[in-house]
Amino acid sequence: MIVQLAEGTIKTKYGTYKEILFYDGIKESHALVMGDVSGAEGVLCRVHSSCIFAHHFNSIECDCREQMEISQQLIEQAGKGIVIWLEQEGKGNGHYALLNTLPLKKQGMPQADAYEAVGFHKDNRDFSAAAKILKHLEVNSITMITGNEKKTKTLTELGIRVSGIQPTEL
């Protein structure tokens, strides 16, 4: 189940989007939509998880902010696309887990391995809300803006037609 709660317009440095707020019974999710995506094929789509360090504190220790900016630039260039924002801090483990991994990351351990080393899942994210949002928006197929095969695989398993992948590079 996904319920649309509200919508409005948001102006960004990468164009104007319609923001649609959704609720799945547990968490809120946001869709930023540029252009008419209903019935469209190959719509650029970024499924993005929250990151307090990058988006709130301007940290340079991760690439989350850069990935979001590149995604919005690509969508602006195409004139059409969707960014789905999911509240899944720390790969779905929460900010507490992220803070506990910092010493291991400073030693050079990859983030996913650091989560596991401190007792959390390597990647505990759930992309089912994104699939429900895309179905609600009636998008026929998407081109994922991602470097993460898990997102593409999971959305495909949830009934979303992924017609291509666009790496997060300009």
Z-matrix of the N, CA and C atoms (Angstrom, degrees):
N
C 1 1.439
C 2 1.524 1 109.26
N 3 1.305 2 116.17 1 137.33
C 4 1.456 3 121.91 2 171.94
C 5 1.521 4 106.72 3 -139.80
N 6 1.322 5 116.24 4 135.46
C 7 1.454 6 121.30 5 -178.36
C 8 1.524 7 108.80 6 -121.13
N 9 1.310 8 116.06 7 131.64
C 10 1.455 9 120.02 8 174.52
C 11 1.521 10 107.80 9 -81.59
N 12 1.339 11 116.23 10 121.83
C 13 1.458 12 120.85 11 -177.35
C 14 1.525 13 112.95 12 -93.01
N 15 1.321 14 116.61 13 -41.87
C 16 1.464 15 120.40 14 -174.55
C 17 1.518 16 109.28 15 -163.78
N 18 1.332 17 114.80 16 165.72
C 19 1.462 18 119.37 17 173.14
C 20 1.514 19 109.72 18 -149.94
N 21 1.308 20 114.78 19 156.57
C 22 1.458 21 121.95 20 179.03
C 23 1.513 22 109.13 21 -161.89
N 24 1.305 23 115.94 22 -176.59
C 25 1.461 24 121.82 23 179.97
C 26 1.516 25 108.94 24 -109.94
N 27 1.317 26 116.35 25 139.10
C 28 1.458 27 121.44 26 177.55
C 29 1.530 28 108.79 27 -130.51
N 30 1.332 29 115.70 28 128.72
C 31 1.463 30 121.49 29 176.82
C 32 1.519 31 107.59 30 -95.32
N 33 1.327 32 116.40 31 127.41
C 34 1.460 33 122.03 32 178.98
C 35 1.523 34 108.26 33 -120.55
N 36 1.311 35 116.84 34 172.78
C 37 1.463 36 118.48 35 176.49
C 38 1.529 37 111.10 36 -72.07
N 39 1.329 38 116.92 37 -3.54
C 40 1.467 39 122.01 38 177.22
C 41 1.523 40 111.45 39 -117.94
N 42 1.320 41 117.01 40 29.98
C 43 1.453 42 120.86 41 175.60
C 44 1.514 43 112.66 42 108.60
N 45 1.327 44 114.00 43 177.84
C 46 1.461 45 121.84 44 -178.48
C 47 1.523 46 109.59 45 -98.92
N 48 1.310 47 115.23 46 132.94
C 49 1.462 48 122.84 47 -179.52
C 50 1.517 49 109.62 48 -121.10
N 51 1.310 50 115.23 49 155.93
C 52 1.463 51 121.13 50 165.28
C 53 1.526 52 105.03 51 -92.07
N 54 1.327 53 116.41 52 124.27
C 55 1.462 54 120.05 53 175.72
C 56 1.515 55 107.55 54 -97.33
N 57 1.328 56 115.68 55 128.93
C 58 1.459 57 121.49 56 177.03
C 59 1.527 58 107.53 57 -120.40
N 60 1.318 59 115.67 58 125.23
C 61 1.465 60 122.10 59 -179.80
C 62 1.522 61 109.06 60 -97.10
N 63 1.342 62 115.76 61 128.46
C 64 1.464 63 122.41 62 -179.50
C 65 1.520 64 109.88 63 -119.61
N 66 1.337 65 114.68 64 159.48
C 67 1.464 66 121.75 65 176.15
C 68 1.525 67 107.92 66 -140.16
N 69 1.338 68 116.19 67 131.07
C 70 1.466 69 120.38 68 -178.09
C 71 1.530 70 113.31 69 -106.74
N 72 1.323 71 116.93 70 14.10
C 73 1.457 72 121.04 71 -178.16
C 74 1.514 73 112.45 72 96.59
N 75 1.340 74 116.92 73 -12.69
C 76 1.461 75 121.85 74 179.37
C 77 1.525 76 111.22 75 -127.48
N 78 1.332 77 115.76 76 -50.26
C 79 1.457 78 121.13 77 -174.91
C 80 1.517 79 110.90 78 -133.23
N 81 1.337 80 114.34 79 156.89
C 82 1.455 81 120.64 80 170.99
C 83 1.527 82 108.33 81 -88.38
N 84 1.327 83 115.80 82 147.69
C 85 1.466 84 123.15 83 174.10
C 86 1.517 85 106.96 84 -135.81
N 87 1.312 86 115.64 85 154.53
C 88 1.460 87 121.03 86 -177.85
C 89 1.524 88 109.57 87 -121.16
N 90 1.317 89 115.90 88 141.67
C 91 1.459 90 121.21 89 170.60
C 92 1.514 91 107.27 90 -119.41
N 93 1.325 92 116.55 91 123.89
C 94 1.458 93 121.82 92 171.09
C 95 1.515 94 105.61 93 -99.88
N 96 1.320 95 116.45 94 119.11
C 97 1.460 96 121.11 95 -173.91
C 98 1.524 97 108.92 96 -119.34
N 99 1.327 98 115.39 97 126.80
C 100 1.460 99 120.96 98 174.12
C 101 1.521 100 107.45 99 -113.28
N 102 1.311 101 116.62 100 127.37
C 103 1.460 102 121.62 101 177.47
C 104 1.520 103 112.11 102 81.05
N 105 1.334 104 114.04 103 -177.28
C 106 1.467 105 121.18 104 -179.75
C 107 1.526 106 108.81 105 -91.26
N 108 1.319 107 117.02 106 110.83
C 109 1.469 108 121.39 107 -175.94
C 110 1.528 109 112.54 108 -104.55
N 111 1.310 110 117.94 109 -12.26
C 112 1.461 111 121.09 110 -178.46
C 113 1.522 112 110.69 111 -63.01
N 114 1.321 113 116.30 112 123.14
C 115 1.457 114 122.15 113 179.90
C 116 1.515 115 114.40 114 77.13
N 117 1.319 116 117.64 115 2.66
C 118 1.468 117 121.89 116 -175.55
C 119 1.529 118 112.13 117 -82.13
N 120 1.316 119 114.35 118 153.84
C 121 1.471 120 123.09 119 178.24
C 122 1.526 121 109.72 120 -106.62
N 123 1.319 122 116.56 121 144.70
C 124 1.464 123 121.94 122 173.19
C 125 1.514 124 114.38 123 62.22
N 126 1.330 125 117.78 124 30.78
C 127 1.463 126 122.13 125 -178.81
C 128 1.531 127 109.21 126 -66.07
N 129 1.326 128 116.80 127 126.89
C 130 1.460 129 119.86 128 175.61
C 131 1.519 130 109.14 129 -60.14
N 132 1.328 131 116.32 130 132.15
C 133 1.465 132 120.81 131 -175.77
C 134 1.524 133 110.32 132 -143.69
N 135 1.322 134 115.14 133 124.01
C 136 1.455 135 121.93 134 173.23
C 137 1.522 136 108.07 135 -109.64
N 138 1.325 137 117.46 136 121.19
C 139 1.458 138 122.49 137 171.68
C 140 1.523 139 104.94 138 -99.54
N 141 1.327 140 115.83 139 115.06
C 142 1.461 141 121.41 140 -169.25
C 143 1.517 142 110.27 141 -124.72
N 144 1.321 143 116.24 142 131.36
C 145 1.465 144 121.20 143 177.61
C 146 1.519 145 110.15 144 -95.01
N 147 1.315 146 115.20 145 146.29
C 148 1.460 147 120.61 146 -178.88
C 149 1.527 148 110.90 147 -58.53
N 150 1.331 149 114.59 148 150.25
C 151 1.462 150 121.49 149 178.08
C 152 1.525 151 107.77 150 -148.23
N 153 1.307 152 116.36 151 101.75
C 154 1.457 153 121.40 152 -177.32
C 155 1.522 154 110.70 153 -60.36
N 156 1.321 155 117.40 154 -44.76
C 157 1.468 156 120.17 155 -178.74
C 158 1.524 157 111.71 156 -55.57
N 159 1.322 158 116.84 157 -51.51
C 160 1.466 159 120.14 158 -174.08
C 161 1.516 160 113.36 159 -78.08
N 162 1.318 161 117.32 160 -45.66
C 163 1.459 162 120.12 161 -171.14
C 164 1.528 163 113.99 162 -86.84
N 165 1.308 164 118.07 163 -25.00
C 166 1.464 165 120.12 164 179.79
C 167 1.527 166 112.36 165 -104.70
N 168 1.341 167 116.03 166 -37.22
C 169 1.458 168 119.26 167 -173.73
C 170 1.529 169 113.18 168 -107.95
N 171 1.338 170 117.69 169 2.79
C 172 1.473 171 122.79 170 178.18
C 173 1.527 172 113.43 171 57.45
N 174 1.308 173 117.23 172 35.94
C 175 1.456 174 122.21 173 178.51
C 176 1.529 175 110.50 174 -63.35
N 177 1.308 176 114.98 175 146.44
C 178 1.467 177 120.84 176 175.11
C 179 1.533 178 110.68 177 -105.43
N 180 1.328 179 116.70 178 11.53
C 181 1.452 180 121.36 179 -177.56
C 182 1.529 181 113.64 180 -89.34
N 183 1.332 182 117.83 181 -3.00
C 184 1.456 183 121.00 182 174.67
C 185 1.528 184 108.20 183 -142.74
N 186 1.309 185 116.25 184 168.98
C 187 1.465 186 119.87 185 -175.77
C 188 1.532 187 113.17 186 -106.10
N 189 1.323 188 117.83 187 17.56
C 190 1.470 189 121.16 188 -176.92
C 191 1.522 190 112.64 189 -61.25
N 192 1.314 191 117.60 190 -45.23
C 193 1.457 192 121.18 191 -179.59
C 194 1.536 193 109.39 192 -63.64
N 195 1.303 194 116.52 193 -44.15
C 196 1.467 195 121.00 194 -179.93
C 197 1.537 196 110.63 195 -62.44
N 198 1.326 197 117.77 196 -42.01
C 199 1.463 198 120.92 197 178.57
C 200 1.527 199 111.36 198 -61.89
N 201 1.329 200 117.19 199 -40.62
C 202 1.459 201 120.87 200 178.20
C 203 1.528 202 110.56 201 -65.34
N 204 1.333 203 117.07 202 -44.55
C 205 1.459 204 120.60 203 -179.75
C 206 1.525 205 111.50 204 -62.74
N 207 1.310 206 116.93 205 -44.50
C 208 1.470 207 120.84 206 178.80
C 209 1.521 208 110.06 207 -62.17
N 210 1.310 209 116.82 208 -42.49
C 211 1.465 210 120.99 209 179.47
C 212 1.514 211 110.87 210 -60.58
N 213 1.328 212 116.94 211 -46.07
C 214 1.459 213 119.75 212 179.82
C 215 1.527 214 111.55 213 -66.61
N 216 1.307 215 118.02 214 -35.26
C 217 1.466 216 121.05 215 176.83
C 218 1.525 217 110.74 216 -64.31
N 219 1.326 218 116.73 217 -44.10
C 220 1.462 219 120.77 218 178.89
C 221 1.524 220 111.36 219 -62.81
N 222 1.322 221 116.30 220 -41.70
C 223 1.463 222 121.08 221 178.78
C 224 1.524 223 110.14 222 -65.69
N 225 1.330 224 116.70 223 -42.11
C 226 1.470 225 119.91 224 178.03
C 227 1.530 226 110.59 225 -60.54
N 228 1.336 227 116.77 226 -43.81
C 229 1.469 228 120.77 227 178.90
C 230 1.527 229 111.57 228 -61.79
N 231 1.325 230 116.51 229 -38.02
C 232 1.465 231 120.98 230 -179.51
C 233 1.531 232 111.79 231 -78.58
N 234 1.331 233 116.61 232 -22.34
C 235 1.462 234 120.71 233 -177.82
C 236 1.514 235 114.07 234 78.55
N 237 1.317 236 116.07 235 5.70
C 238 1.465 237 120.44 236 -177.41
C 239 1.532 238 108.45 237 -160.90
N 240 1.340 239 115.85 238 140.15
C 241 1.453 240 119.18 239 175.89
C 242 1.513 241 112.31 240 163.79
N 243 1.306 242 114.38 241 177.88
C 244 1.466 243 121.53 242 -174.77
C 245 1.529 244 109.43 243 -138.50
N 246 1.326 245 115.24 244 135.15
C 247 1.463 246 121.80 245 166.90
C 248 1.517 247 105.83 246 -114.01
N 249 1.324 248 116.54 247 124.08
C 250 1.469 249 121.21 248 175.91
C 251 1.529 250 107.10 249 -108.23
N 252 1.327 251 114.32 250 120.54
C 253 1.472 252 121.95 251 -177.96
C 254 1.520 253 108.28 252 -102.55
N 255 1.333 254 115.82 253 119.48
C 256 1.466 255 122.04 254 179.90
C 257 1.524 256 109.68 255 -112.08
N 258 1.313 257 116.49 256 136.67
C 259 1.463 258 121.40 257 177.13
C 260 1.530 259 108.64 258 -79.44
N 261 1.349 260 115.21 259 88.83
C 262 1.472 261 120.89 260 -176.63
C 263 1.523 262 110.07 261 -142.38
N 264 1.291 263 115.82 262 53.10
C 265 1.460 264 122.08 263 -178.82
C 266 1.535 265 110.75 264 -51.47
N 267 1.313 266 116.05 265 144.50
C 268 1.458 267 121.18 266 175.42
C 269 1.513 268 113.48 267 61.17
N 270 1.332 269 116.07 268 45.39
C 271 1.471 270 122.32 269 -176.94
C 272 1.526 271 111.46 270 52.20
N 273 1.335 272 114.90 271 37.10
C 274 1.455 273 120.60 272 176.82
C 275 1.520 274 113.98 273 86.43
N 276 1.313 275 117.35 274 -1.20
C 277 1.467 276 121.37 275 -179.40
C 278 1.529 277 112.48 276 -93.66
N 279 1.316 278 118.20 277 -15.29
C 280 1.458 279 122.46 278 -179.41
C 281 1.517 280 112.55 279 98.65
N 282 1.324 281 114.27 280 165.61
C 283 1.469 282 120.38 281 -176.75
C 284 1.531 283 111.53 282 -70.03
N 285 1.314 284 117.18 283 -31.89
C 286 1.474 285 120.96 284 177.20
C 287 1.532 286 109.99 285 -57.18
N 288 1.324 287 115.68 286 -45.70
C 289 1.466 288 119.81 287 179.12
C 290 1.520 289 110.49 288 -62.57
N 291 1.323 290 116.18 289 -42.33
C 292 1.462 291 120.49 290 179.76
C 293 1.534 292 110.85 291 -59.85
N 294 1.321 293 116.40 292 -46.52
C 295 1.473 294 119.62 293 179.64
C 296 1.526 295 111.62 294 -60.99
N 297 1.322 296 116.60 295 -36.27
C 298 1.471 297 120.00 296 179.84
C 299 1.526 298 113.00 297 -69.96
N 300 1.319 299 117.54 298 -19.16
C 301 1.473 300 119.82 299 -179.41
C 302 1.525 301 113.15 300 -88.21
N 303 1.314 302 118.20 301 -11.29
C 304 1.469 303 120.62 302 -173.04
C 305 1.526 304 114.44 303 -55.17
N 306 1.336 305 119.86 304 -45.45
C 307 1.474 306 117.96 305 179.17
C 308 1.537 307 112.28 306 -60.40
N 309 1.329 308 117.02 307 -37.66
C 310 1.465 309 119.92 308 -179.82
C 311 1.525 310 111.11 309 -70.62
N 312 1.321 311 116.61 310 -38.21
C 313 1.472 312 120.47 311 177.25
C 314 1.522 313 110.62 312 -63.54
N 315 1.331 314 117.06 313 -38.75
C 316 1.472 315 120.54 314 179.67
C 317 1.527 316 111.66 315 -66.72
N 318 1.345 317 116.07 316 -22.45
C 319 1.460 318 121.13 317 175.66
C 320 1.529 319 111.49 318 -84.67
N 321 1.333 320 116.84 319 -3.54
C 322 1.460 321 120.75 320 177.35
C 323 1.520 322 115.56 321 102.49
N 324 1.326 323 118.20 322 4.54
C 325 1.463 324 120.53 323 -179.47
C 326 1.526 325 109.79 324 -74.46
N 327 1.330 326 117.79 325 135.41
C 328 1.469 327 120.01 326 175.59
C 329 1.531 328 110.56 327 -60.14
N 330 1.347 329 115.58 328 147.14
C 331 1.466 330 121.19 329 -174.46
C 332 1.533 331 112.67 330 -53.78
N 333 1.324 332 117.55 331 -48.76
C 334 1.468 333 120.31 332 -177.30
C 335 1.531 334 111.30 333 -60.48
N 336 1.325 335 117.19 334 -41.71
C 337 1.465 336 120.70 335 178.46
C 338 1.531 337 111.10 336 -67.02
N 339 1.339 338 116.14 337 -35.01
C 340 1.462 339 120.08 338 178.96
C 341 1.534 340 110.22 339 -65.52
N 342 1.325 341 117.47 340 -39.44
C 343 1.471 342 119.64 341 176.65
C 344 1.521 343 110.04 342 -58.25
N 345 1.318 344 115.83 343 -47.85
C 346 1.462 345 120.17 344 -178.66
C 347 1.538 346 111.01 345 -63.55
N 348 1.315 347 116.72 346 -39.35
C 349 1.462 348 120.66 347 -178.23
C 350 1.529 349 112.66 348 -64.15
N 351 1.349 350 117.14 349 -28.33
C 352 1.470 351 119.40 350 179.45
C 353 1.530 352 112.28 351 -99.95
N 354 1.348 353 116.24 352 12.67
C 355 1.463 354 120.13 353 171.10
C 356 1.518 355 116.84 354 97.79
N 357 1.327 356 117.71 355 15.63
C 358 1.461 357 120.98 356 178.60
C 359 1.529 358 109.63 357 -114.77
N 360 1.309 359 116.11 358 175.00
C 361 1.467 360 120.87 359 176.54
C 362 1.526 361 109.97 360 -75.75
N 363 1.332 362 115.93 361 145.89
C 364 1.469 363 119.65 362 175.48
C 365 1.522 364 110.63 363 -56.87
N 366 1.305 365 115.97 364 -43.16
C 367 1.459 366 121.15 365 179.25
C 368 1.520 367 107.26 366 -149.94
N 369 1.309 368 116.35 367 107.20
C 370 1.465 369 122.29 368 -175.38
C 371 1.534 370 111.66 369 -106.36
N 372 1.327 371 116.42 370 19.69
C 373 1.464 372 119.25 371 -177.35
C 374 1.526 373 111.32 372 -75.51
N 375 1.313 374 114.34 373 151.12
C 376 1.458 375 123.40 374 179.25
C 377 1.528 376 107.09 375 -123.99
N 378 1.322 377 116.86 376 119.53
C 379 1.460 378 121.18 377 -176.82
C 380 1.530 379 112.62 378 -101.33
N 381 1.333 380 117.23 379 13.33
C 382 1.467 381 119.38 380 -177.58
C 383 1.527 382 111.94 381 -66.19
N 384 1.329 383 118.68 382 -34.09
C 385 1.474 384 120.04 383 177.52
C 386 1.523 385 110.19 384 -62.84
N 387 1.331 386 117.35 385 -37.58
C 388 1.472 387 120.54 386 178.59
C 389 1.521 388 110.41 387 -62.58
N 390 1.332 389 117.16 388 -42.53
C 391 1.470 390 120.53 389 178.73
C 392 1.524 391 110.41 390 -62.96
N 393 1.322 392 116.84 391 -41.98
C 394 1.468 393 120.53 392 179.44
C 395 1.532 394 111.10 393 -64.44
N 396 1.318 395 116.49 394 -39.05
C 397 1.469 396 120.68 395 178.73
C 398 1.519 397 110.13 396 -65.07
N 399 1.328 398 117.58 397 -44.28
C 400 1.470 399 120.64 398 179.97
C 401 1.527 400 111.18 399 -63.25
N 402 1.324 401 116.72 400 -37.93
C 403 1.469 402 119.68 401 176.25
C 404 1.528 403 110.27 402 -66.83
N 405 1.319 404 116.80 403 -40.70
C 406 1.465 405 121.21 404 178.29
C 407 1.534 406 110.63 405 -60.96
N 408 1.327 407 116.55 406 -38.36
C 409 1.463 408 121.59 407 -179.75
C 410 1.530 409 112.06 408 -78.18
N 411 1.330 410 116.54 409 -6.41
C 412 1.473 411 123.43 410 177.66
C 413 1.532 412 113.28 411 59.34
N 414 1.325 413 115.64 412 39.92
C 415 1.457 414 121.52 413 176.22
C 416 1.524 415 108.16 414 -78.98
N 417 1.326 416 118.10 415 131.95
C 418 1.472 417 120.68 416 -179.72
C 419 1.520 418 112.66 417 -75.20
N 420 1.336 419 117.04 418 -43.26
C 421 1.465 420 120.05 419 176.74
C 422 1.519 421 108.50 420 -155.79
N 423 1.330 422 114.74 421 158.90
C 424 1.465 423 120.59 422 -178.64
C 425 1.519 424 111.22 423 -127.27
N 426 1.313 425 114.06 424 155.06
C 427 1.456 426 122.60 425 166.27
C 428 1.516 427 105.24 426 -108.67
N 429 1.308 428 116.24 427 111.39
C 430 1.462 429 121.61 428 -176.16
C 431 1.520 430 110.79 429 -72.42
N 432 1.314 431 116.09 430 132.22
C 433 1.463 432 121.98 431 171.14
C 434 1.524 433 105.15 432 -94.78
N 435 1.316 434 116.04 433 96.60
C 436 1.466 435 119.56 434 -173.55
C 437 1.526 436 111.07 435 -165.72
N 438 1.292 437 114.64 436 162.59
C 439 1.448 438 122.91 437 168.15
C 440 1.518 439 109.68 438 -119.53
N 441 1.327 440 116.54 439 10.06
C 442 1.460 441 123.23 440 -174.07
C 443 1.523 442 110.16 441 -108.28
N 444 1.320 443 116.49 442 107.21
C 445 1.464 444 121.53 443 -179.75
C 446 1.524 445 112.56 444 -63.92
N 447 1.345 446 117.57 445 -27.84
C 448 1.470 447 120.71 446 -179.17
C 449 1.528 448 110.84 447 -62.41
N 450 1.328 449 117.02 448 -40.07
C 451 1.468 450 119.86 449 179.20
C 452 1.520 451 110.23 450 -61.84
N 453 1.318 452 115.78 451 -47.62
C 454 1.464 453 120.54 452 -178.49
C 455 1.517 454 110.70 453 -62.50
N 456 1.321 455 116.84 454 -46.58
C 457 1.457 456 121.76 455 -179.05
C 458 1.530 457 110.93 456 -62.46
N 459 1.321 458 116.17 457 -46.05
C 460 1.461 459 120.36 458 -178.01
C 461 1.524 460 111.27 459 -64.25
N 462 1.335 461 117.63 460 -45.12
C 463 1.462 462 119.53 461 179.73
C 464 1.519 463 111.13 462 -63.66
N 465 1.329 464 117.50 463 -37.73
C 466 1.463 465 121.36 464 177.02
C 467 1.529 466 109.96 465 -62.26
N 468 1.333 467 116.54 466 -45.28
C 469 1.471 468 121.14 467 178.39
C 470 1.524 469 111.96 468 -62.32
N 471 1.336 470 116.65 469 -26.64
C 472 1.467 471 121.53 470 -179.42
C 473 1.529 472 112.24 471 -91.35
N 474 1.337 473 116.38 472 11.37
C 475 1.459 474 120.69 473 172.91
C 476 1.513 475 116.58 474 93.70
N 477 1.328 476 117.49 475 10.68
C 478 1.461 477 120.88 476 177.54
C 479 1.524 478 109.06 477 -93.17
N 480 1.314 479 116.12 478 130.52
C 481 1.461 480 120.51 479 178.08
C 482 1.526 481 109.07 480 -83.56
N 483 1.326 482 115.97 481 114.06
C 484 1.462 483 122.49 482 178.72
C 485 1.529 484 106.53 483 -100.68
N 486 1.331 485 115.31 484 110.66
C 487 1.458 486 120.14 485 -175.56
C 488 1.518 487 113.15 486 -92.69
N 489 1.335 488 116.94 487 -9.19
C 490 1.452 489 119.35 488 178.95
C 491 1.515 490 111.09 489 -175.39
N 492 1.339 491 114.16 490 171.61
C 493 1.460 492 121.34 491 177.61
C 494 1.512 493 107.93 492 -129.57
N 495 1.320 494 116.35 493 131.77
C 496 1.456 495 124.12 494 175.67
C 497 1.519 496 106.31 495 -113.97
N 498 1.343 497 118.08 496 112.88
C 499 1.465 498 118.87 497 178.08
C 500 1.533 499 110.85 498 -61.33
N 501 1.310 500 117.17 499 157.21
C 502 1.461 501 120.94 500 179.46
C 503 1.520 502 109.66 501 -81.68
N 504 1.320 503 114.35 502 63.24
C 505 1.465 504 122.16 503 175.71
C 506 1.512 505 107.59 504 -136.69
N 507 1.324 506 116.00 505 148.36
C 508 1.468 507 119.68 506 176.80
C 509 1.508 508 110.52 507 -93.01
